[in-house]
Amino acid sequence: MDALKVENLSKHFGGLKAIHNFSMTVAAGSIHALIGPNGAGKTTLVNCLSGLFFADKGSIRFYNQSLESLAFYQRARLGLVRTFQNLELCQHLNILENVLLGFYLSLENSLSASLFFSSKIAQQEPRVKQEALALLAELGIADYAKQLVTEVPYGVLKKMEIARILAASPKMLLLDEPVAGLNHKETDDIMAIIENLAMKGKAVLFIEHDMKCVMRLAQKITVMNFGEKLAEGSPQDIRQNDKVIAAYFGK
């Protein structure tokens, strides 16, 4: 079954064709990499998929449901969630509190309930705290739960970001450079987390410039260049593709 099906998607900014007639399919439970040179349109594509941008034309279907008219939070409620290239953190909150933000989709979060801390929210608080701590433990960072985000290593923050989107009970994760800035051990940890998510049936589409990570982790790779699909296939296919080599190395 297809988790995500993109057909003839285009997004222009004035005269700039950021994405042009782009199509791609991501299978359910698969790990799919999206690569390309800087400026190829990868993050713009993820912004369109997640609802941060609306495409100018084309279709996006998530488990066969059309997404074009849905806002960012509506797509998240369906189970399509994302991380960002630059960590989006609440600096004044600790690790646990940042993860708790990911549960907002499953809580009573009307304006009146938020303002007056309704009994419904109070009843749910112990449950979500337990679930958040369980996520931190699963990702190996429970010991950092009470520390401010400004006090912990960068690798912990990358795991925390994944824990926060897992709190939304996703069916598919869009990860924008999940191992950027990490050392070998931290990279291996994130890769193991992604592999475990796929084993649990979640689809993963990730952008990454670390080619060792891409080749080891991805089951399928889509290559973008100048907003269009340049190539697609298995890691072995992409490694030997002359067009991809030329795009990256100018040969």
C-alpha positions in Angstrom: 0.0 0.0 0.0 1.2 3.5 -0.8 1.6 5.8 2.2 2.2 8.8 0.0 1.6 9.5 -3.6 2.7 12.7 -5.2 1.7 13.5 -8.8 2.8 16.4 -11.1 3.4 18.7 -8.1 4.6 22.3 -8.9 5.5 25.2 -6.6 6.7 28.5 -8.1 7.9 31.6 -6.3 7.5 34.3 -8.8 9.6 33.2 -11.8 11.5 30.6 -9.7 10.4 27.1 -10.3 11.2 25.6 -6.9 9.3 22.3 -7.8 8.1 21.5 -11.3 6.0 18.5 -12.3 7.4 16.3 -9.6 6.0 12.8 -8.9 7.0 10.3 -6.2 5.5 7.4 -4.3 6.5 6.2 -0.8 5.4 2.8 0.2 3.9 2.2 3.6 6.5 0.9 6.2 9.4 1.9 3.9 12.4 4.1 4.4 12.7 6.5 1.4 15.5 9.1 1.0 15.2 12.4 -0.9 18.5 13.7 -2.0 19.9 16.4 -4.3 22.3 19.3 -4.4 21.7 22.4 -2.3 18.8 24.4 -3.8 17.3 21.3 -5.6 13.9 21.9 -4.0 13.9 19.2 -1.3 12.8 21.3 1.7 10.2 23.1 -0.5 8.8 19.7 -1.4 8.5 18.7 2.3 6.9 22.0 3.1 4.3 21.3 0.4 3.8 17.7 1.7 3.3 18.8 5.3 1.1 21.8 4.4 3.4 24.6 5.4 3.2 25.6 1.7 0.4 25.0 -0.7 1.4 23.7 -4.1 0.4 25.6 -7.2 -0.7 22.4 -9.0 -0.6 18.7 -8.7 -1.9 16.2 -6.2 -0.8 14.7 -2.9 -2.5 11.7 -1.5 -1.8 10.2 1.9 -3.1 6.7 2.3 -5.3 7.5 -0.6 -6.8 10.7 1.0 -6.3 13.9 -0.8 -4.3 16.5 1.1 -4.4 19.6 -1.2 -7.0 21.5 0.8 -5.8 20.5 4.2 -3.9 22.8 6.6 -0.7 21.8 8.3 -2.4 20.7 11.6 -5.1 18.8 9.7 -2.4 16.7 7.9 -0.7 16.1 11.2 -4.0 14.8 12.6 -4.1 12.3 9.8 -0.7 11.1 10.8 1.7 13.0 8.5 4.3 14.8 10.7 7.7 16.4 10.2 10.9 17.7 11.7 12.7 20.8 10.5 16.2 21.4 9.2 16.8 23.8 12.0 15.6 22.4 15.4 12.4 24.1 16.5 12.8 24.2 20.3 11.2 26.0 23.2 14.3 27.2 24.9 12.7 27.9 28.3 11.3 24.4 28.6 13.0 21.2 29.6 13.3 18.1 27.4 10.1 16.4 28.8 8.1 19.6 28.4 9.2 20.0 24.8 8.1 16.4 24.1 4.7 17.0 25.8 4.0 19.7 23.2 3.7 16.8 20.6 0.6 15.5 22.4 -1.5 18.6 21.6 -3.4 16.8 18.8 -4.7 14.1 21.2 -5.7 16.5 24.0 -8.7 18.7 24.6 -7.1 22.0 23.4 -9.9 24.5 22.9 -9.2 28.1 23.8 -11.5 27.9 26.9 -9.9 24.6 28.1 -6.4 26.0 27.7 -7.2 29.3 29.5 -8.9 27.7 32.4 -7.0 24.4 32.6 -10.2 22.4 32.4 -10.7 19.1 34.4 -10.5 17.3 31.1 -7.0 18.5 30.5 -6.0 17.8 34.2 -7.3 14.2 33.9 -5.1 13.6 30.8 -1.9 15.2 32.2 -0.6 12.1 34.1 -1.2 9.8 31.1 0.6 12.0 28.6 3.5 12.6 31.0 3.9 8.8 31.3 3.8 8.4 27.6 6.3 11.2 27.0 8.7 9.6 29.5 8.2 6.2 27.8 9.2 7.8 24.4 12.3 9.4 26.0 13.2 6.0 27.5 12.7 4.3 24.1 15.1 6.7 22.4 17.6 6.4 25.2 17.4 10.0 26.6 15.1 9.6 29.7 18.0 10.8 31.9 17.8 14.2 30.3 14.0 14.7 30.9 14.3 17.5 33.5 17.1 19.4 31.8 16.6 22.5 29.8 17.2 22.2 26.0 20.1 24.7 26.4 21.9 22.3 28.8 22.0 19.1 26.7 24.2 17.8 23.8 23.0 18.4 20.2 22.5 14.7 19.6 20.0 14.5 22.5 18.1 17.4 21.0 17.8 15.5 17.6 16.4 12.5 19.4 14.1 14.7 21.4 12.7 16.2 18.2 11.9 12.7 17.0 10.2 11.9 20.3 8.1 15.0 20.0 6.7 14.1 16.6 6.2 10.5 17.8 3.9 11.9 20.5 1.5 12.8 17.7 1.1 9.1 16.8 2.2 9.4 13.2 1.7 7.1 10.3 4.5 8.7 8.3 7.5 10.9 9.3 9.1 13.6 7.2 12.6 14.1 8.5 14.7 17.0 7.3 18.4 16.2 7.7 18.0 13.9 10.8 21.7 13.2 11.2 23.1 16.7 10.2 25.8 17.8 12.7 26.0 14.5 14.5 29.1 12.3 15.2 29.3 8.7 14.1 27.8 7.2 17.3 24.9 9.7 17.3 24.3 9.0 13.5 24.2 5.3 14.2 21.7 5.9 17.0 19.3 7.9 14.8 19.6 5.4 12.0 18.6 2.6 14.4 15.6 4.6 15.5 14.5 5.1 11.9 14.9 1.4 11.1 12.9 0.5 14.2 10.1 2.9 13.2 9.9 1.3 9.7 9.7 -2.2 11.4 6.7 -0.9 13.3 5.0 -0.1 10.0 5.6 3.7 9.9 6.7 5.2 6.6 9.8 7.5 6.6 10.8 10.0 4.0 14.0 11.8 4.9 16.2 14.5 3.4 19.9 13.9 4.0 23.3 15.0 2.6 25.3 12.3 4.5 25.6 9.8 1.6 26.9 7.0 3.8 23.7 7.3 5.9 21.5 7.4 2.8 23.1 4.4 1.2 22.9 2.3 4.4 19.4 3.3 5.5 17.2 3.9 2.4 15.4 1.2 0.6 14.6 3.6 -2.2 16.1 7.0 -3.2 14.6 9.8 -5.1 17.1 12.4 -6.5 16.0 16.0 -7.1 17.8 18.7 -9.2 16.5 22.1 -10.1 13.0 21.2 -8.7 12.6 18.1 -10.8 13.1 14.4 -10.4 16.5 13.5 -11.7 16.5 9.8 -10.8 14.9 7.2 -8.6 15.7 3.7 -7.6 17.6 1.5 -5.1 20.9 2.7 -3.5 22.8 0.6 -6.0 21.0 2.1 -8.9 21.6 5.7 -7.7 25.2 5.0 -6.9 25.9 4.1 -10.5 23.6 6.7 -12.2 25.6 9.0 -14.5 23.1 11.9 -14.2 23.3 11.8 -10.4 27.1 11.7 -10.5 27.1 14.7 -12.8 24.7 16.7 -10.6 26.8 16.2 -7.5 30.3 16.2 -9.0 30.0 18.1 -12.3 31.2 15.2 -14.3 
